[in-house]
Amino acid sequence: MSRHAEGCVAHAARCIEVAEKACTTEDRREFLSFADAWEKLATEIEQSERLVAFIDELTTNRDTDEDAVLEGSELPQRSYTKPLRQLAAAIVAISDHVASDATAHHLALLLKRQPGQA
């Protein structure tokens, strides 16, 4: 599991801890909802990273196969793996950005609900 996915799982665990200590059912439900969202984000990040690894493997295998078969050929080869890899990398980057924004939002809510805080 990557550090981004591990971070999401840690945030989910923290939200569950807060939910267990929440004073109201509404607060409990809200933090359990946050935990669920963090767990889903962790899964999405893992899937995106597996996709990146798979595309990298395809690219490596394709390049090796083409070198063996097309040695001396002057025909241009078009690779479709580069755009797929860029898409997968973008998904991971977006997931990381969403995680950062969500962390700030959840921390703000948590601080707002601490006893003795105004």
Phi, psi and omega in degrees: 000136181286166180294330178293314179295319178299320177298319179296318178297320178296319178296320178299316179298319179296319178296323178294319177300314180296319180299321180295334182260358184296147183278329184242157177297322179298315178296317179302312180298318182296315180288330174292326175294319176300316180300317179298318179296319178296318180296320178295319179296319178300317179296317179298319179297314179300316180296318179296318179293324175295322178297317177300314180297319179296316179294320176301317179296317178300316181298314180297313180296319182295316180298318180295315180297317181295321179299320181288318186277322190256019180302128179086350180283143180254009179286132178291140179251135179257127180258126177264355183283331181298312178297324178295319179295319179297321178297313180298318179296322178296321179298316179297317180296319179295318179300318179296318179295317179298318179299318180297315179296317181294322179300313180299317181296313182293323177295320178299317178295319180297314180295325180295331185262000180294137178299139178085357179266145180269000000 
